[in-house]
C-alpha cells in the first residue's frame, strides 16, 4: 500500500527515529509512562524521580559549571563519570521535550576516557573545561555530525571540520555528546521545524521552549548539560533562557568567534550574530565567556574576532544607578512581567537603603541602587522595520529555496513575520538606507546613554538598563510573538544578560488580566494581549534582561552579579 505521507514527512520520521534509537535501552522511559503525560505536563523534575539516574548521577548533574570544573580538576570526579551522568539525563530530557537533533554518547564517552587517561598519567588537566560534557546547537559545525538549521533538505549535510568555537572548546577539554534543536531557518522564537518537530517547554509542555536556541534552553533547564554555547541574532540566546529560567549572555557580536557557524544567509553582515552561553549562574557565564572570548591565540581560529582580552571586573562596591525600561511603545508586557519589573525596582532601592543604614553589613553590594524609569530615544516599531529588512536583504531567497528543495512548508509563524514586515529583496539603494537608519539609531542611543549622567547623581551614566526579555513569560505553540525587546539590542549591538527571579511566582491573584488595556494598532499587541491567561503561565519562570554598553561585556556581568545578589 502506498504511503500517504509526503517524502519530506517520511524523511523527518526517519531522522527523528534515529535520534531516539541512539538512546540506550536502559536510558529509555517506558512508552506507557510517556503516553500518560498530559499536554500541559510539568516534566522538570522527572529526570530526578524516574529511577534512571543513580543518586550520585543526580548530584553530579545538578552541579553548576564552576563546581563541576573544580571537582574534575581536583580528581574528585572523572570525566567518564560526569559524561555518562549528563548523557543519561540528556536522553531523559529529549524523550520528554524533543530537544535533540543528534545524540552521540559513545563518542562523548570515548573522549571522556581519553581525558581521564591523560589526567591519570600527568596529574594535569588539558584545559579549563577538562572533562566537561557540553551539548551544542544544530547550527555549529561539529566534524562528522549533521548541521541542518531545521531544513529537511539539509539533513545529509555533514560538517567536514569543527567550527572555530568547537575547536576552542575541544582545546579547553570539553566533551561533545549531543546537538540540540533549532527552528526552521533559525528565525523564530519557537523551536519547531518540519524536520525535527516541536521542542516542548519542560515547565508546561503546552508552551514554547523559546528559539532559536530552544533545544539548548530545555537541555539546561533539565540539567542535561551544565552549559551550552548558543547564538543570537534577534533573541535566540535570551528567549530560551527566559522561558526556561536561566542565566545567559548575548555578548557584543565580535567578542566571540563564530567562523563555522551555519546560516541561511551567510553573506548578511549588517546585523551580526552573537555567540554566548546559557548557564545556571552569573559565575558560570563569566567562566565560559572568558574561555570562548580569549582562549589562546584566537587568530588561529577566527581572524574576524576583535582582539580585546577578557578583563577581570570585580563586583562593584560603589553606588550604582539603573534605568528601568518597561514598555517599548509597540507590545505591552503582560501583568506578571510588569510586576516583576516593579518589584525589581522596589527591591533594588530597598536593598540600597538598608545597605546605607547598616554600617556593619559586609555585603559588597550594600550601596544605594537608584532605579529610574525611562523611555528610550527610539521609535521601536520603526527600528523593527529596519531590523527585519536587514535580516532578509534578499527577501528570504536562500531560506525559501532550502524549504522548497524538500517540498516542506514554511512554518506559519515565519510566514507571518515575512508578511507583517513586508519582507522583500532590497535594492542597493534600499540597503544603504537601512544601513543609515541603523547607524542613526546607534548614534541616538549612544548619545542618550552618555547624557544620562545628568539623571544618575553618580557622576556616571546609567550602569545598566533593566527591561523585559519578552512581552510575556512564554507563549503557546505556533504563536507569532513580538521580538522587539531582544532584537533591538542586536541591531544596536549592545551586550545583554538574562537574570532569573528565582522566587517569583505567576498567579491569577497577583497577575490578573488588565481588562482596561486597549491594544495598539500593530500586528502584535492585540495578539499578545488576547493570548494572556494567568493560569496558562502559572508554572513559567520569570526572567528579566540587563543591558550594558558595547564592548563592556565584563562590566555588564559584574553589575549583573550585584543585582543577582540583591534579588536572589
C-alpha positions as CSV (number, residue, x, y, z in Angstrom):
1,X,0.0,0.0,0.0
2,X,1.4,3.4,-1.0
3,X,2.3,5.7,1.9
4,X,0.0,8.7,2.4
5,X,3.0,10.7,3.7
6,X,4.9,13.3,1.7
7,X,8.5,12.4,1.0
8,X,9.7,15.1,3.4
9,X,7.5,13.7,6.1
10,X,9.0,10.3,5.7
11,X,12.5,11.8,5.9
12,X,11.5,13.6,9.1
13,X,10.1,10.5,10.8
14,X,13.2,8.5,10.0
15,X,15.5,11.3,11.2
16,X,13.7,11.7,14.5
17,X,13.7,7.9,15.0
18,X,17.5,7.8,14.5
19,X,17.9,10.2,17.5
20,X,15.6,8.0,19.6
21,X,17.5,4.9,18.6
22,X,20.8,6.4,19.7
23,X,19.4,6.3,23.3
24,X,20.5,3.0,25.0
25,X,17.6,0.9,26.1
26,X,18.4,1.3,29.8
27,X,18.1,5.1,29.5
28,X,14.6,5.0,28.0
29,X,11.4,5.9,29.7
30,X,8.6,3.5,29.1
31,X,6.1,4.2,26.3
32,X,3.3,3.7,28.8
33,X,4.7,6.4,31.1
34,X,5.2,8.9,28.3
35,X,1.7,8.3,26.9
36,X,0.1,9.2,30.2
37,X,1.7,12.6,30.4
38,X,-0.8,15.4,29.9
39,X,-0.2,18.0,27.2
40,X,0.5,20.7,29.9
41,X,2.7,18.4,32.0
42,X,5.5,20.0,34.1
43,X,8.3,17.5,33.5
44,X,11.2,19.4,35.0
45,X,11.7,17.0,37.9
46,X,11.2,13.7,36.1
47,X,14.9,13.2,35.5
48,X,15.4,13.3,39.2
49,X,12.5,10.9,40.0
50,X,12.2,8.4,37.2
51,X,14.8,6.0,38.5
52,X,17.2,6.0,35.5
53,X,19.8,8.1,37.2
54,X,21.7,6.9,40.3
55,X,21.8,9.2,43.4
56,X,25.4,10.1,42.5
57,X,24.4,11.0,38.9
58,X,21.6,13.2,40.1
59,X,24.2,15.0,42.4
60,X,26.7,15.4,39.5
61,X,24.2,16.7,37.0
62,X,22.9,19.3,39.5
63,X,26.3,20.9,39.9
64,X,26.9,24.3,38.4
65,X,29.7,24.6,35.8
66,X,32.1,26.2,38.2
67,X,31.6,23.5,40.7
68,X,32.0,20.8,38.1
69,X,35.2,22.2,36.8
70,X,36.7,22.3,40.3
71,X,35.8,18.7,41.0
72,X,37.2,17.5,37.7
73,X,40.4,19.4,38.1
74,X,40.9,18.1,41.7
75,X,40.3,14.5,40.6
76,X,37.2,14.2,42.8
77,X,35.2,13.3,39.7
78,X,36.3,11.6,36.5
79,X,35.2,12.8,33.1
80,X,33.7,9.3,32.4
81,X,31.5,9.6,35.5
82,X,30.4,13.1,34.6
83,X,29.8,12.4,30.9
84,X,27.8,9.3,31.5
85,X,25.6,11.1,34.0
86,X,24.9,14.0,31.7
87,X,24.4,11.8,28.7
88,X,21.7,9.8,30.6
89,X,20.0,13.0,31.8
90,X,20.1,14.5,28.3
91,X,18.5,11.3,27.0
92,X,15.7,11.6,29.5
93,X,15.2,15.3,28.7
94,X,14.9,14.5,25.0
95,X,12.2,11.9,25.5
96,X,10.1,14.4,27.4
97,X,10.7,17.5,25.3
98,X,12.2,16.6,21.9
99,X,15.2,18.8,22.3
100,X,17.9,16.9,20.4
101,X,18.6,16.6,16.7
102,X,21.7,14.4,17.2
103,X,22.8,12.2,20.1
104,X,26.3,10.6,20.1
105,X,27.0,9.4,23.6
106,X,29.5,6.8,22.6
107,X,31.7,9.5,21.0
108,X,31.4,11.5,24.2
109,X,32.3,8.6,26.5
110,X,35.3,7.8,24.3
111,X,36.6,11.3,24.6
112,X,36.0,11.3,28.3
113,X,38.0,8.1,28.7
114,X,41.0,9.7,26.9
115,X,40.8,12.8,29.1
116,X,40.8,10.6,32.2
117,X,43.8,8.7,30.9
118,X,45.7,12.0,30.4
119,X,44.8,13.2,33.9
120,X,45.9,9.8,35.4
121,X,49.3,10.0,33.6
122,X,50.1,13.7,34.1
123,X,48.0,14.8,37.0
124,X,47.1,17.8,34.9
125,X,44.0,19.0,33.0
126,X,44.2,19.7,29.3
127,X,42.4,23.0,29.7
128,X,39.9,25.0,31.8
129,X,36.9,22.8,30.7
130,X,38.7,19.5,31.2
131,X,36.2,16.7,31.1
132,X,33.1,18.9,31.0
133,X,30.3,17.4,28.7
134,X,28.6,20.0,26.6
135,X,25.7,20.0,24.2
136,X,25.8,22.3,21.2
137,X,23.3,23.9,18.9
138,X,22.5,22.4,15.5
139,X,24.0,25.4,13.5
140,X,27.5,24.9,14.9
141,X,29.7,22.6,12.7
142,X,30.9,19.6,14.6
143,X,33.1,17.4,12.5
144,X,31.2,14.4,11.1
145,X,27.8,15.5,12.5
146,X,24.7,16.8,10.8
147,X,24.1,20.6,10.5
148,X,20.6,21.2,9.3
149,X,19.3,24.6,10.5
150,X,15.9,22.8,10.7
151,X,15.8,22.4,6.9
152,X,14.8,18.9,5.7
153,X,16.8,19.4,2.5
154,X,20.0,19.9,4.7
155,X,19.6,16.6,6.5
156,X,22.6,14.9,4.8
157,X,24.9,17.9,5.3
158,X,27.8,16.6,7.4
159,X,30.4,19.0,8.8
160,X,33.8,18.5,7.3
161,X,35.5,20.3,10.1
162,X,34.7,21.8,13.6
163,X,33.6,25.4,13.8
164,X,36.1,27.7,15.4
165,X,34.1,27.8,18.7
166,X,34.1,24.0,18.8
167,X,37.8,24.0,18.3
168,X,38.3,26.3,21.2
169,X,36.1,24.2,23.4
170,X,37.8,21.0,22.4
171,X,41.2,22.6,23.1
172,X,39.8,23.6,26.5
173,X,38.9,20.0,27.3
174,X,35.2,20.0,26.6
175,X,33.4,16.7,25.6
176,X,30.7,16.9,23.0
177,X,27.9,14.3,23.0
178,X,24.7,15.9,21.5
179,X,23.4,18.6,19.2
180,X,20.3,20.5,20.1
181,X,17.2,21.5,18.1
182,X,16.6,24.9,16.5
183,X,13.7,26.2,14.3
184,X,13.4,26.1,10.5
185,X,15.9,28.8,9.3
186,X,16.7,29.8,12.9
187,X,14.4,32.9,12.7
188,X,11.6,32.2,15.2
189,X,11.3,32.4,19.0
190,X,9.8,29.0,19.0
191,X,11.9,25.9,18.2
192,X,9.9,23.9,15.6
193,X,10.6,22.6,12.2
194,X,9.1,20.1,9.7
195,X,12.3,18.0,10.1
196,X,12.7,17.8,13.9
197,X,9.2,18.6,15.1
198,X,8.3,20.8,18.1
199,X,10.5,21.2,21.2
200,X,8.4,21.5,24.3
201,X,8.9,23.7,27.4
202,X,9.6,21.5,30.4
203,X,7.6,23.7,32.8
204,X,4.5,23.3,30.7
205,X,4.6,21.3,27.5
206,X,1.8,23.4,26.0
207,X,4.3,26.3,26.0
208,X,7.3,27.0,23.7
209,X,10.9,26.4,24.6
210,X,12.0,29.6,23.0
211,X,14.1,30.0,19.9
212,X,16.2,29.7,18.1
213,X,18.3,28.0,20.8
214,X,15.3,26.3,22.2
215,X,17.0,22.9,22.4
216,X,19.8,24.5,24.5
217,X,17.3,26.2,26.8
218,X,15.5,23.0,27.5
219,X,18.7,20.9,27.9
220,X,20.0,23.4,30.5
221,X,16.7,23.6,32.4
222,X,16.5,19.8,32.7
223,X,20.2,19.7,33.6
224,X,21.2,17.5,30.6
225,X,24.2,19.8,30.1
226,X,26.0,22.2,32.5
227,X,26.3,24.9,29.9
228,X,25.5,25.5,26.2
229,X,27.2,27.8,23.7
230,X,24.2,29.3,21.9
231,X,23.8,32.0,19.3
232,X,21.7,35.1,19.0
233,X,20.7,37.5,16.2
234,X,17.3,38.6,17.5
235,X,16.8,36.9,20.9
236,X,17.9,33.4,20.2
237,X,20.0,33.1,23.4
238,X,17.8,35.2,25.6
239,X,14.3,33.9,24.8
240,X,15.1,30.3,25.5
241,X,17.0,31.3,28.6
242,X,14.0,33.4,29.8
243,X,11.3,30.8,29.0
244,X,13.4,28.1,30.8
245,X,14.5,30.2,33.9
246,X,18.2,30.5,33.0
247,X,21.1,32.9,33.0
248,X,22.6,33.8,29.7
249,X,24.7,36.5,27.9
250,X,24.5,37.8,24.4
251,X,27.9,39.4,24.1
252,X,28.9,42.2,21.8
253,X,28.8,40.5,18.5
254,X,32.6,40.4,17.7
255,X,33.8,39.4,21.1
256,X,33.3,35.7,20.5
257,X,34.4,33.6,17.5
258,X,31.7,32.5,15.0
259,X,33.5,31.0,12.0
260,X,31.9,27.8,11.0
261,X,28.5,28.9,12.3
262,X,26.0,28.0,9.6
263,X,23.4,30.5,8.3
264,X,20.6,30.5,5.8
265,X,22.0,33.9,4.6
266,X,25.8,33.8,5.2
267,X,26.6,37.0,3.4
268,X,24.5,39.2,5.7
269,X,26.8,41.3,7.8
270,X,24.6,44.2,8.8
271,X,23.3,42.6,12.0
272,X,25.9,40.3,13.2
273,X,25.2,37.1,15.2
274,X,26.4,37.0,18.8
275,X,27.6,33.7,20.3
276,X,27.4,33.2,24.1
277,X,26.4,30.8,26.8
278,X,23.3,29.7,28.6
279,X,24.1,28.6,32.1
280,X,22.9,28.3,35.8
281,X,24.7,31.3,37.4
282,X,26.5,34.5,36.6
283,X,29.8,32.9,37.7
284,X,29.2,30.2,35.1
285,X,28.7,32.9,32.4
286,X,31.9,34.6,33.5
287,X,33.9,31.4,33.3
288,X,32.6,30.2,30.0
289,X,32.6,33.6,28.2
290,X,36.2,34.2,29.2
291,X,37.2,30.9,27.6
292,X,35.4,31.4,24.3
293,X,36.4,35.1,24.1
294,X,40.2,34.9,24.7
295,X,41.4,31.3,24.8
296,X,45.0,31.2,23.5
297,X,45.6,32.9,20.2
298,X,42.2,33.5,18.7
299,X,43.6,34.5,15.3
300,X,44.3,30.8,14.6
301,X,40.6,30.2,14.7
302,X,38.9,33.4,13.6
303,X,40.6,36.5,12.2
304,X,37.4,38.5,12.5
305,X,37.2,38.5,16.2
306,X,38.1,41.8,17.9
307,X,41.5,41.4,19.7
308,X,40.2,42.5,23.1
309,X,41.5,40.4,26.0
310,X,38.9,39.4,28.6
311,X,39.4,41.6,31.7
312,X,38.6,40.7,35.3
313,X,36.0,43.0,36.7
314,X,35.1,42.8,40.4
315,X,31.5,43.1,41.6
316,X,31.2,46.9,42.1
317,X,31.2,48.4,45.5
318,X,30.3,51.9,44.5
319,X,26.8,53.3,44.3
320,X,25.1,52.1,41.1
321,X,22.2,53.5,39.1
322,X,20.0,51.7,36.7
323,X,17.5,52.7,34.1
324,X,14.2,50.7,34.0
325,X,12.5,50.4,30.6
326,X,9.2,48.6,30.8
327,X,7.4,49.3,27.5
328,X,8.7,49.8,24.0
329,X,5.5,51.5,22.7
330,X,4.7,48.5,20.4
331,X,3.8,45.5,22.5
332,X,2.7,45.9,26.2
333,X,4.2,43.3,28.5
334,X,1.8,41.0,30.4
335,X,0.9,41.8,34.0
336,X,3.5,39.4,35.6
337,X,6.3,40.9,33.5
338,X,5.3,44.4,34.6
339,X,5.0,43.3,38.2
340,X,8.5,41.7,38.0
341,X,9.9,45.0,36.8
342,X,8.1,47.0,39.5
343,X,9.2,44.6,42.3
344,X,12.8,44.5,41.0
345,X,12.9,48.3,41.1
346,X,11.5,48.3,44.7
347,X,13.8,45.6,45.9
348,X,16.9,47.2,44.5
349,X,16.0,50.6,46.1
350,X,15.1,48.9,49.4
351,X,18.3,46.9,49.5
352,X,20.3,50.0,48.8
353,X,18.6,52.0,51.6
354,X,19.2,49.1,54.0
355,X,22.8,49.0,53.0
356,X,23.3,52.7,53.5
357,X,21.9,52.4,57.1
358,X,23.6,49.2,58.1
359,X,27.2,50.2,58.5
360,X,28.3,46.7,59.7
361,X,26.9,44.9,56.7
362,X,29.9,43.3,54.9
363,X,27.9,42.8,51.7
364,X,29.9,44.4,48.9
365,X,26.8,45.5,47.1
366,X,25.2,47.3,50.0
367,X,25.2,50.7,48.4
368,X,22.1,52.6,47.3
369,X,20.7,51.4,44.0
370,X,18.5,54.1,42.5
371,X,16.4,52.8,39.6
372,X,15.0,55.4,37.2
373,X,12.1,54.6,34.8
374,X,12.9,55.8,31.3
375,X,11.8,55.9,27.7
376,X,14.4,55.2,25.1
377,X,15.0,57.8,22.3
378,X,13.9,55.4,19.6
379,X,10.7,54.6,17.8
380,X,10.9,50.8,18.3
381,X,8.4,50.0,15.6
382,X,10.4,51.9,13.0
383,X,13.6,50.2,14.3
384,X,11.9,46.8,14.0
385,X,11.1,47.5,10.3
386,X,14.7,48.3,9.6
387,X,15.8,45.2,11.6
388,X,13.7,42.8,9.5
389,X,14.8,44.4,6.2
390,X,18.4,43.8,7.3
391,X,17.7,40.3,8.4
392,X,16.3,39.4,4.9
393,X,18.1,41.6,2.4
394,X,17.4,39.1,-0.4
395,X,13.8,38.7,0.6
396,X,14.5,35.3,2.4
397,X,15.5,33.9,-1.0
398,X,18.1,31.4,0.4
399,X,15.8,30.2,3.1
400,X,12.8,29.8,0.8
401,X,14.9,27.8,-1.6
402,X,16.1,25.5,1.2
403,X,12.4,24.9,2.2
404,X,11.2,24.4,-1.4
405,X,14.0,21.9,-2.1
406,X,12.4,19.3,0.2
407,X,8.7,20.1,-0.6
408,X,8.1,21.0,3.0
409,X,6.0,24.1,4.0
410,X,7.3,27.2,5.6
411,X,6.4,27.4,9.3
412,X,3.3,29.5,10.0
413,X,5.0,32.0,12.3
414,X,7.8,32.5,9.8
415,X,5.3,33.3,7.1
416,X,3.5,35.8,9.5
417,X,6.8,37.6,10.1
418,X,7.6,37.9,6.4
419,X,4.2,39.3,5.6
420,X,3.9,41.6,8.7
421,X,7.3,43.2,8.0
422,X,6.7,43.2,4.2
423,X,10.0,41.5,3.6
424,X,11.2,41.7,0.0
425,X,14.5,41.8,-1.8
426,X,16.2,45.1,-1.3
427,X,17.9,47.2,-4.0
428,X,21.4,48.5,-3.2
429,X,19.9,52.0,-2.5
430,X,17.3,50.5,-0.1
431,X,20.0,48.5,1.7
432,X,22.1,51.7,2.1
433,X,19.1,53.5,3.5
434,X,18.6,50.7,6.1
435,X,22.3,51.0,7.0
436,X,21.9,54.7,7.5
437,X,18.8,54.1,9.7
438,X,20.8,51.5,11.8
439,X,23.7,54.0,12.2
440,X,21.3,56.7,13.2
441,X,19.7,54.5,15.9
442,X,23.1,53.6,17.2
443,X,24.1,57.3,17.4
444,X,20.9,58.3,19.2
445,X,21.2,55.5,21.7
446,X,24.8,56.2,22.4
447,X,24.2,59.9,22.9
448,X,21.2,59.2,25.2
449,X,23.1,56.8,27.4
450,X,26.1,59.2,27.7
451,X,23.8,62.1,28.6
452,X,22.1,60.1,31.4
453,X,24.9,61.2,33.7
454,X,22.6,64.2,34.4
455,X,20.0,61.8,35.8
456,X,22.1,59.4,37.9
457,X,23.8,61.5,40.6
458,X,26.7,59.1,40.5
459,X,28.9,61.1,38.2
460,X,28.5,58.3,35.6
461,X,25.8,57.4,33.0
462,X,23.5,54.5,33.8
463,X,25.3,51.4,34.8
464,X,22.8,49.3,33.0
465,X,19.2,49.1,31.7
466,X,16.8,46.6,33.2
467,X,14.0,45.6,30.9
468,X,11.8,42.7,29.7
469,X,13.2,39.9,27.6
470,X,9.8,39.4,26.0
471,X,6.3,40.8,26.5
472,X,5.3,37.5,28.1
473,X,6.9,34.8,30.2
474,X,6.4,32.4,27.2
475,X,3.7,31.7,24.7
476,X,1.7,28.8,23.3
477,X,2.9,26.8,20.3
478,X,2.7,28.3,16.9
479,X,2.1,31.8,18.1
480,X,3.8,34.7,16.2
481,X,5.4,36.6,19.0
482,X,7.0,40.1,19.2
483,X,10.8,40.1,19.3
484,X,11.4,43.8,19.9
485,X,12.6,43.6,23.5
486,X,15.5,41.4,22.3
487,X,16.1,42.3,18.6
488,X,16.6,46.0,19.5
489,X,19.9,45.1,21.2
490,X,21.0,43.1,18.1
491,X,20.6,45.9,15.6
492,X,22.3,48.3,18.2
493,X,24.9,45.5,19.1
494,X,24.7,46.0,22.9
495,X,25.5,43.1,25.2
496,X,22.6,41.7,27.2
497,X,22.2,39.3,30.1
498,X,19.2,37.4,31.3
499,X,18.6,37.2,35.0
500,X,16.1,34.8,36.6
501,X,13.9,35.9,39.5
502,X,14.0,32.7,41.4
503,X,11.3,33.4,43.9
504,X,8.8,35.0,41.5
505,X,5.6,33.1,41.0
506,X,2.9,34.0,38.5
507,X,-0.7,33.6,39.8
508,X,-4.2,34.7,38.8
509,X,-4.4,36.6,42.2
510,X,-1.3,38.6,41.7
511,X,-1.4,38.9,37.9
512,X,-5.0,39.3,36.7
513,X,-5.6,40.4,33.1
514,X,-5.8,44.1,32.6
515,X,-9.2,44.4,31.2
516,X,-8.8,48.2,30.8
517,X,-5.9,48.0,28.4
518,X,-6.7,48.9,24.7
519,X,-4.2,47.2,22.4
520,X,-2.3,49.3,19.9
521,X,-2.9,49.0,16.1
522,X,0.0,46.8,15.0
523,X,0.3,43.1,14.1
524,X,1.5,42.0,17.6
525,X,-0.1,43.9,20.5
526,X,-3.6,42.6,20.4
527,X,-2.5,39.0,19.7
528,X,-0.2,39.2,22.7
529,X,-2.9,40.8,24.9
530,X,-5.5,38.2,23.9
531,X,-3.1,35.3,24.5
532,X,-2.6,36.1,28.2
533,X,-4.1,33.8,30.7
534,X,-2.5,33.7,34.2
535,X,-3.4,30.0,34.6
536,X,-1.6,29.1,31.4
537,X,1.5,30.9,32.7
538,X,1.4,29.8,36.3
539,X,4.4,27.4,36.0
540,X,6.6,29.6,33.9
541,X,9.8,31.1,35.3
542,X,10.3,34.9,35.3
543,X,13.4,36.3,33.8
544,X,14.5,39.9,33.1
545,X,17.1,41.4,30.9
546,X,20.0,43.6,31.8
547,X,21.7,45.7,29.1
548,X,25.2,47.1,29.0
549,X,27.2,49.3,26.6
550,X,29.0,47.9,23.6
551,X,32.2,46.0,24.4
552,X,31.6,46.4,28.2
553,X,30.6,42.8,28.5
554,X,32.7,42.1,31.6
555,X,31.3,45.2,33.3
556,X,27.8,44.0,32.5
557,X,28.4,40.6,34.1
558,X,29.8,42.3,37.2
559,X,26.8,44.6,37.7
560,X,24.5,41.6,37.0
561,X,26.3,39.8,39.9
562,X,25.4,42.8,42.1
563,X,21.7,42.7,41.0
564,X,21.6,38.9,41.3
565,X,22.9,39.1,44.9
566,X,20.1,41.5,45.9
567,X,17.2,39.8,44.0
568,X,18.1,36.1,44.5
